Structures are given as structure tokens and as C-alpha cells.
Amino acid sequence: MTYVRKDLWKLGETWNPTLLWYAKAVRELQTRPITDPTSWRFLAAIHGFDESLWKTDGYYSPGEKLPALADRELFWDQCQHRTWFFLPWHRPYLLAFENIVRAAVVKLGGPADWTLPYWDYDDYKERPETLGLPQEFYDKTLPDGTPNPLALPVDLRYGMDGNGTITLATVQLELAKAITEGQYKGVQGGSPGFGGPVTGFQHGRNRDYPFGLLESSPHNNVHNMVGGDNGEPDTSPSYHEGLMSDPRTAGLDPIFWLHHANIDRLWQVWLNRDPSHQNPTESDFVDGPPAGRPFIFPDANGESTFWKVGQTLDLKALGYTYESFHDPVPKAPKVLKEAVAFAPPPTVAAVKEPVVELIGANSTSLKLQGSKVATQVRLDKPGVARVAKNLAAKGLRALAATAPEHERVFLNLENIRARRNNLFLEVYVNVPDGEQPGAHPELRAGGVSLFGAKAASDANDPHGGGGVSASLEITAIVEALRATGGLDLEHLQVSLYPDKELGAGDDVSVGRISIYRQGE
């Protein structure tokens, strides 16, 4: 049979059967010892585990027996981030979880066709309620009066306002950049790709790999907007982040799985959007990961199952689908045939592998304090002149339906380190002195969530030590500056605006800001 995952906000009345059985099954999994591969905590630890954080949050007791070291090394701390394996790793992880939960549902007397719902927050323009969560995630008890495991105390799920109410900010749901990206795999320095950069097994150690576009937004942003923190500065001993704000605790929140179901769905939405949107076909991807630890998850009986990426790519073969694959991003209008007929033909053929070259960088690392930091990025004058020339040529061919997308510009924030995960950095280019960034939306390069940065900044953590990196496309900004005569061939001014006032104890820094061109 084909299992159909359903839209969370279309399930019907409060405590509809899907969520009621989910709650009962979660409670069942939570009663199992952490040594049981089908237990709630074992499954969460596959994504990430930190003994100190789990003790603080009440999920691990000092002296409690853990799985054997060999089992922990094989199963735990596997999550793939900042890699082209981000999507094909999380897919079988979700399947393993769903199968285990379904088995618990059946054991408790529920339906054999139960499926994990997905949180379709990308439909907020038509359904504003999807920016939040249904009542089932707030009620302290189930209809029978027993405790509700879907609801968490405020200090485990703060939300953006710190009060435990979840309301996502639409500015942080930037779907268009990911959904309209033409390539799955990223290019170092250039586009990070829809799915992420080419890596081996990647549990976040390599500081140079940026987040793929779908991972960057909405994935990372939703994690932080749900988890939140208590608003205390990181120097305070009382500072605390919600479960979803840290990869090492995120899987403990029942919302995690509904969020990732939607990320999984958006992968198929991207494939459906355009015939040119294709998964990589290289053997390093399809037969991956090519070296190191394989993808391994427990089945409903607790037995080990191994996965290659190629086994995850076909929903039909995997036996499940989604209620809807609606595309949240409007498609650009098709070019009229008459316009194409009179448009000059493209003079440069499209290339499979783009050329990527560094054309600018700032001179030193940046320490972020207060509400803003700005730096001049020195540019390579001949390189920027070439970009300007190519963008102008591209504009002349804009009406041609077959014109290659041959010139793009990317701003990279390299090696971002922080002692906090729940931070957003708004990035702007050439904001006029004395003016507020909000008055110049045309100069906004984008937003960067620091989800995962805290662990990635700790050299003793499995996530790394070199921080995280992000890549933002600024082609439109550069082209607008060129077209209006405002493009300085020698410098760009880059300004970073954190969403919280930062102090020295937050220890937020950016190793380098670089500018790359990607073209032919």
C-alpha cells in the first residue's frame, strides 16, 4: 500500500485521530529505555546527543545506563548538515521514525495506515494559521486526562517571543531562493545549491561548507523560531535555548518530525516544479556516502537497516506520498513567442560546470557586538568589471527563452562562530550612511540563521570547531548598482544586523566575508 502523509492543518477537529494516536505513540516510545533502538530518546540521539544538555533538559539522568559505546558510535550523532546528503539522510531517518511510531500505534489499538503529518507553514499566504501550531501542541492533557507529550514546558519550546507560543515570522520563511534554484548540488564559493555542497559523510565538521538553500531556509529558520531561548545573554548562567534550537536536542521535540516531513515534501515540490530540476546522478551521490560511516537506522523491531542515497530518491518505491505537492512560489510568466522571435540569440552556450572565482574579500575577521557591524569588502577591479560587462550582456538577452543563466554573484559569510544558536543575521549591501536597512529592501542580501553554530564552534563537539558558513546570492543587487551607476569597482559595504543586541560574551564572529562570481 501507499501511505499518505497529511497536512497538519487539514486534519480536522481538535484531537483528531492522527494527532491523538501520535501523542499516545510518543508517550509509549518515551517509556522505553534509552538503550532500546525504538525508544524516543534513542531515535532523537541519532540526530544528536549531548550528555550535559540532555541532563539539563531532563532527558538523561546521571548514572543511567547508555547503549554500548559501539552502538552509540554507529547510530548516534549522524545528522547530515551542510552537505548534499542533508535531504537523502533525513528521508530514511523520518521513515524509520514513522515506521516505529506506526508499530506503536497498532500496538495500542490504532489504525495500521497511520502516517506522520507534515507542517505546511509555506502555505501561510492562503492559510495564516499555518504559521502556528494546533491546540494539540499546547493542551496539558489528552482528552482522557492523561499528560500530553506533544505539549512542552516553555523552557523546552520558547518560540520567538519566549512565551511558548509558536508564531513563525514570514520574513524568515524565504522559500523562493530554494524553490527557484536550478541546481541541486552546490559549488564552493558560488551557489550552495538547492540540496547542498558536495561532501562525504558530513556531520557538520568542515567549516568551509555552506548550508544548502533549502536547509538554510526554511529548515534552519523554523528550528530557531520554534526553539527560541529565554532572552538571557550567553554570559548568564541562566541562559537556555529550546530543544529545537540545537541539533543535539532537536529530535526530542515532537514538532521536529512534522517540520522535517515538510522539508522532505519540499524536495519533491522542487523536483516537480521544472523538468530541469534533477537530483545528482554521480555515483558519489547515488551510491553514497562514498566513504566512512554508512546511513544506518533501526526498524520497527530494533534491527539495523542500511541505506544508500539511491534507495531514498523515489517516493513511489518507498511506499509513501503526500496529500499535496502544491508549489508555494509563483512561477515567472512565460516569455511571449513574438518577443523571443525578435530577441537576439544567445551567443554563449550553457555549461554544465560553472566557473567560480573569488573577486573580493574583507581584510580581517569580524567580532559582532551591539546591533550592527559593517565592513568594507575590497574587490578585484578587473573581476568586478567583467561581472558588470557580463550582467549587461545578460540583460540584452533577457527576452530570449534560451538565454543561459551565465553570470551570478554570491556573498559568503565564512566560519561564523557563536555561543548561541538562536540568532538571525540580516545581511545588507551598501546601505547609505545614517539610513536604516528597512528603508532599503532592495539592498537586502538575505538572512542567516545560526542554527547549529554553537556546537559547530566547539572543537570538542562532534559538529566541529570551525563554525558554520553561509552563501547569499547578490546578483540582483550588483546588477541594480551597475544599472544605476552606483557600482564601485573597488569596494562593497556589507552590514550585518543581528536580531538581538549582542555582547562580548555571545562570542559571535565571522571569519571572512568574501564575494565570488559564478559564470562561464
C-alpha positions in Angstrom: 0.0 0.0 0.0 1.0 3.6 -0.4 0.9 5.6 2.9 -0.3 9.2 2.6 1.2 11.9 4.9 -1.4 14.5 5.6 -1.4 18.3 6.1 -1.3 19.1 9.8 -3.7 22.0 9.5 -6.2 19.9 7.4 -6.6 17.1 9.9 -9.9 18.3 11.2 -11.2 18.8 14.7 -9.0 19.3 17.8 -7.6 15.9 18.9 -8.3 14.4 15.5 -7.3 10.7 15.3 -3.9 11.4 13.6 -2.6 13.6 16.3 -4.3 11.7 19.2 -2.6 8.5 18.1 0.7 10.3 17.5 0.5 11.6 21.1 -0.2 8.1 22.5 2.6 6.6 20.5 5.1 9.3 21.6 4.2 8.5 25.2 4.7 4.8 24.5 8.2 5.4 23.0 9.1 7.7 25.9 8.5 4.8 28.4 11.2 2.7 26.7 14.8 2.8 28.0 17.3 4.9 26.1 19.1 1.6 25.2 16.1 0.5 23.1 16.7 1.5 19.5 12.9 2.1 19.2 12.7 4.4 22.1 12.0 8.2 21.9 15.4 9.1 23.2 17.5 6.7 21.2 15.8 7.9 18.0 16.4 11.6 18.9 20.1 10.8 19.7 20.6 9.6 16.1 20.3 13.2 15.2 22.4 14.4 18.0 23.3 13.8 21.6 24.9 15.9 24.3 25.0 14.5 27.8 25.1 17.9 29.5 22.3 19.4 27.6 20.1 16.3 28.0 20.7 16.3 31.7 19.7 19.9 31.9 16.6 19.4 30.0 15.6 16.3 31.9 16.1 13.6 29.2 19.0 11.9 30.8 19.7 11.0 34.5 23.2 10.8 35.9 24.3 7.2 36.1 21.6 6.0 33.7 22.8 3.2 31.5 23.5 4.3 27.9 23.7 2.0 24.9 27.0 0.3 24.4 29.8 2.5 23.0 29.9 0.6 19.8 26.1 1.2 19.3 26.4 4.9 20.1 29.3 5.3 17.6 27.3 3.5 14.9 23.9 5.1 15.4 24.2 8.4 17.3 25.3 11.8 16.1 24.7 11.0 12.4 22.7 14.0 11.2 23.9 15.3 7.8 24.1 19.1 7.5 25.8 21.5 5.1 26.1 18.6 2.6 24.3 17.2 -0.5 23.3 14.3 1.8 21.2 16.6 4.0 17.9 15.5 2.3 18.6 11.9 1.5 19.8 11.3 5.1 16.8 12.8 6.8 14.4 10.9 4.5 15.1 7.4 5.8 15.5 8.9 9.3 11.9 10.0 9.0 10.8 6.7 7.6 12.4 4.8 10.4 10.7 7.0 12.9 7.4 6.8 11.2 7.5 3.0 11.0 8.4 2.7 14.7 5.6 5.1 15.7 3.1 3.3 13.4 4.0 0.0 15.1 3.4 1.6 18.5 0.0 3.0 17.2 -1.0 -0.5 16.1 0.2 -2.0 19.4 -2.1 0.5 21.2 -5.1 -0.4 19.0 -4.8 2.3 16.4 -5.0 2.2 12.6 -2.4 0.3 10.6 -2.3 3.1 8.0 -1.3 5.9 10.4 1.2 8.3 8.9 3.2 11.2 10.2 1.6 14.6 9.3 3.6 17.5 7.8 3.6 21.1 9.0 2.9 23.1 5.8 4.0 26.5 7.0 4.9 27.6 3.5 1.1 27.9 2.7 0.8 30.9 5.1 -0.3 33.4 2.5 -3.5 31.3 1.9 -3.8 30.0 5.4 -2.2 32.3 8.0 -3.0 29.8 10.8 -0.2 27.6 9.4 2.4 30.0 10.9 1.4 28.5 14.3 0.6 25.1 15.7 -2.7 23.5 16.5 -4.1 23.3 20.1 -2.9 19.8 20.5 0.7 21.1 21.0 -0.5 23.3 23.9 -3.1 21.3 25.8 -1.5 19.9 29.0 -3.6 16.7 28.9 -5.1 14.4 26.3 -8.9 14.0 26.1 -8.7 11.2 28.7 -7.0 13.5 31.2 -3.5 11.9 30.9 -0.4 14.0 30.3 0.1 15.3 26.7 3.6 14.6 25.4 3.1 16.9 22.4 3.0 19.9 24.7 6.3 21.0 26.2 7.0 23.5 29.0 8.1 26.9 28.0 11.8 26.3 28.8 11.9 23.5 26.2 10.0 25.3 23.4 10.2 29.1 23.8 9.1 30.3 20.4 10.1 33.7 19.1 8.6 35.7 21.9 9.9 33.4 24.7 6.4 32.7 26.0 5.9 29.2 24.5 3.5 30.3 21.7 4.7 29.4 18.3 4.2 32.0 15.5 6.7 31.9 12.7 7.9 35.2 11.1 7.2 35.3 7.4 10.4 37.2 6.7 12.3 34.2 7.8 10.3 31.8 5.5 12.3 32.6 2.4 11.2 29.8 0.1 11.7 31.4 -3.3 15.5 31.2 -3.2 15.5 27.5 -2.7 12.5 26.5 -4.9 13.7 28.5 -7.9 17.3 27.4 -7.7 18.1 25.4 -10.8 20.9 23.1 -9.5 20.7 20.5 -6.7 24.3 20.5 -5.8 26.3 23.5 -4.5 29.5 24.9 -5.8 32.1 26.1 -3.3 32.0 29.9 -3.2 29.1 30.1 -5.6 25.6 28.8 -5.3 25.2 26.5 -2.3 22.6 24.6 -4.5 19.1 23.5 -3.5 20.4 20.4 -1.7 23.8 21.5 -0.5 27.5 21.2 -1.4 29.3 18.0 -2.5 30.8 16.3 0.6 31.4 12.9 2.1 29.7 11.8 5.3 29.3 15.2 6.9 28.2 15.6 10.5 29.0 19.3 10.4 32.7 19.3 10.9 34.0 21.1 7.8 33.8 24.8 8.4 34.0 25.7 4.7 30.8 24.1 3.5 27.7 26.4 3.5 24.2 25.4 4.1 22.2 24.3 1.1 19.4 26.7 0.2 16.5 24.5 1.5 18.5 23.8 4.6 19.2 27.4 5.2 15.6 28.5 4.8 13.1 27.4 5.8 14.8 24.5 7.6 17.2 26.3 9.9 15.0 29.3 10.4 12.0 27.2 11.6 14.2 25.3 14.0 15.2 28.6 15.7 11.8 30.2 15.6 10.3 27.2 17.4 13.1 26.5 19.9 13.9 30.1 20.8 15.6 31.0 24.1 14.9 32.7 27.4 16.4 36.0 26.2 19.3 36.0 28.7 22.7 36.9 27.4 25.0 33.9 26.9 27.3 35.1 29.7 24.4 34.4 32.2 24.4 31.0 33.9 20.6 31.0 33.4 20.8 31.3 29.6 18.9 28.5 27.9 17.7 27.5 24.5 14.7 25.4 23.5 15.1 21.9 22.2 14.6 22.8 18.5 17.4 25.5 18.6 20.2 22.9 18.9 20.8 19.9 16.6 21.8 17.9 19.7 18.4 18.2 21.3 16.0 19.0 18.3 14.8 15.4 17.9 13.4 15.4 21.4 10.6 17.8 20.4 7.6 16.1 18.7 7.4 19.1 16.3 10.8 18.2 14.9 9.4 15.3 12.9 6.5 17.3 11.4 8.9 20.1 10.4 11.2 17.6 8.6 8.2 15.9 6.9 7.5 19.2 5.2 11.2 19.7 4.3 11.1 16.2 2.7 7.9 17.2 0.8 9.5 20.4 -0.4 12.3 18.3 -2.0 9.6 16.7 -4.2 8.0 20.1 -4.9 11.3 21.3 -6.2 11.6 18.3 -8.5 8.0 18.7 -9.7 8.5 22.4 -10.4 10.7 22.2 -13.5 12.0 19.3 -15.7 15.5 20.7 -15.4 15.4 20.2 -11.6 17.1 16.9 -11.1 18.8 15.0 -8.4 22.5 14.4 -8.9 23.4 11.3 -10.8 27.1 10.9 -9.9 28.0 7.7 -8.2 29.4 9.5 -5.2 25.8 10.7 -4.6 23.7 7.8 -5.7 25.9 5.2 -4.1 26.9 7.5 -1.2 28.1 8.2 1.2 31.3 7.1 -0.6 33.4 6.6 2.4 33.2 6.5 6.2 30.1 5.6 8.2 27.0 4.4 6.2 23.5 5.7 6.8 22.0 3.3 9.4 18.7 3.4 11.2 16.7 1.0 13.4 13.5 -0.6 12.0 10.3 -1.2 14.0 11.8 -4.3 15.5 15.0 -2.5 16.5 17.1 -4.2 13.8 19.7 -2.3 11.8 18.9 -1.1 8.3 21.5 0.3 6.0 20.8 2.9 3.2 22.4 4.2 0.1 21.3 7.5 -1.3 19.9 5.9 -4.4 17.4 3.9 -2.3 15.9 7.2 -1.0 15.1 9.1 -4.2 11.8 7.6 -5.4 8.8 8.2 -3.2 6.7 5.6 -5.0 9.3 2.9 -4.4 9.5 3.9 -0.8 5.7 3.4 -0.5 4.6 6.8 0.7 3.4 10.2 -0.7 2.0 13.5 0.5 -1.5 14.8 0.5 -0.4 17.8 -1.6 2.7 18.9 -3.5 1.5 22.5 -4.0 4.2 24.9 -5.1 4.3 27.9 -2.8 6.3 30.1 -5.2 4.6 31.6 -8.2 6.2 30.8 -11.5 7.5 33.6 -13.7 5.3 34.3 -16.7 6.3 32.6 -19.9 8.0 34.8 -22.5 5.8 35.6 -25.5 6.8 33.8 -28.7 6.8 37.2 -30.5 9.3 38.6 -28.0 11.5 35.6 -28.4 11.4 35.8 -32.2 12.9 39.4 -32.1 15.3 38.7 -29.3 18.9 38.3 -30.3 20.0 34.7 -29.9 22.3 33.8 -27.1 26.0 33.9 -28.1 27.3 31.7 -25.3 26.3 28.1 -24.8 25.2 26.9 -21.4 27.8 25.0 -19.5 27.3 22.1 -17.0 30.1 23.1 -14.6 30.3 26.8 -13.9 33.5 28.7 -13.3 33.7 30.1 -9.8 36.3 32.7 -8.8 37.0 34.9 -5.8 36.6 38.6 -6.7 36.6 40.2 -3.2 37.1 39.8 0.5 37.4 41.8 3.6 40.8 42.1 5.4 40.0 40.7 8.8 37.6 38.7 10.9 34.6 40.5 12.4 33.5 40.5 16.0 29.8 41.1 16.3 28.6 43.3 19.2 25.7 45.6 19.6 23.0 45.8 16.9 25.2 46.3 13.8 28.6 45.7 12.3 29.8 46.9 8.9 32.9 46.2 6.9 34.3 47.1 3.5 34.9 44.3 1.2 37.8 45.0 -1.2 37.1 44.0 -4.7 39.2 42.9 -7.6 38.6 45.7 -10.1 39.1 43.7 -13.3 37.0 40.9 -11.9 34.1 43.2 -11.0 34.3 44.9 -14.3 34.0 41.5 -16.0 30.9 40.8 -13.9 29.4 44.1 -14.8 30.0 43.5 -18.5 28.5 40.0 -18.4 25.5 41.2 -16.5 24.9 43.9 -19.1 25.2 41.3 -21.8 22.8 39.1 -20.0 20.3 41.9 -19.8 20.3 42.4 -23.5 19.4 38.7 -23.9 16.8 38.7 -21.2 13.9 38.2 -23.6 15.4 35.1 -25.1 13.8 32.0 -23.6 17.0 30.0 -24.2 19.4 32.6 -22.8 21.8 30.9 -20.4 21.9 31.9 -16.8 25.6 32.7 -17.1 26.5 35.3 -14.5 25.8 35.2 -10.8 27.4 36.9 -7.7 27.5 35.4 -4.2 28.4 36.9 -0.8 29.8 34.4 1.6 29.9 34.6 5.4 32.7 32.2 6.2 33.4 30.5 9.6 30.6 32.0 11.7 31.3 31.2 15.3 28.9 31.8 18.2 28.0 30.6 21.7 24.3 30.9 20.7 22.2 29.1 18.1 19.1 31.3 18.3 20.4 34.2 16.3 19.4 35.6 12.9 21.8 37.9 11.0 20.3 40.2 8.4 22.8 41.0 5.7 22.7 44.2 3.6 25.0 45.6 0.9 25.8 49.4 0.5 23.2 50.8 2.9 23.7 54.6 2.8 25.3 56.1 5.9 22.8 57.1 8.5 19.9 55.2 7.0 18.0 52.2 8.3 18.2 48.9 6.5 14.4 48.5 6.5 14.2 51.5 4.2 16.2 49.7 1.5 14.8 46.2 1.0 16.4 46.2 -2.5 19.8 46.1 -0.7 19.0 43.1 1.5 21.2 40.1 0.6 19.2 37.8 2.9 19.0 36.4 6.4 21.3 33.8 8.0 20.2 31.6 10.9 22.9 30.4 13.3 21.1 27.1 14.0 23.9 24.6 14.8 26.6 27.3 15.2 27.2 26.7 18.9 28.1 23.0 18.5 30.0 23.8 15.3 32.1 26.3 17.1 33.2 23.9 19.8 36.3 22.0 18.9 35.4 19.2 21.4 32.0 18.6 19.8 31.2 16.1 17.0 29.9 19.0 15.0 33.3 20.6 14.6 35.1 23.7 15.8 35.3 25.9 12.7 31.8 27.3 12.9 29.3 27.4 10.0 29.2 29.2 6.7 26.5 30.7 4.5 26.2 31.8 0.9 23.8 34.5 -0.3 23.2 35.5 -3.9 23.6 39.2 -4.5 23.3 39.2 -8.3 20.2 41.4 -8.4 21.9 43.9 -6.0 25.1 44.1 -8.1 23.1 44.5 -11.3 20.9 47.3 -9.8 24.1 49.1 -8.7 25.6 48.6 -12.2 22.5 49.8 -14.0 22.2 53.0 -11.9 25.9 53.8 -12.0 26.4 53.0 -8.3 28.7 50.0 -8.6 32.1 50.8 -7.0 34.6 48.5 -8.8 36.9 48.6 -5.7 34.6 48.1 -2.7 31.3 46.9 -1.4 30.0 47.9 2.1 28.5 44.8 3.9 26.4 45.4 7.0 25.3 42.7 9.4 22.3 43.3 11.7 21.7 40.6 14.4 18.1 40.2 15.7 19.4 40.6 19.3 21.7 43.1 20.9 25.0 41.2 21.2 27.6 41.4 24.0 31.1 40.2 24.2 30.0 37.0 25.9 27.9 35.9 23.0 31.2 35.5 21.2 29.8 35.9 17.7 32.3 36.3 14.9 32.6 36.0 11.1 36.0 34.7 9.9 35.8 36.3 6.5 33.3 37.9 4.1 34.0 37.0 0.5 32.5 37.8 -2.9 32.5 35.2 -5.7 31.4 35.3 -9.3 29.9 32.2 -10.8 29.6 32.1 -14.6 31.2 30.9 -17.7 
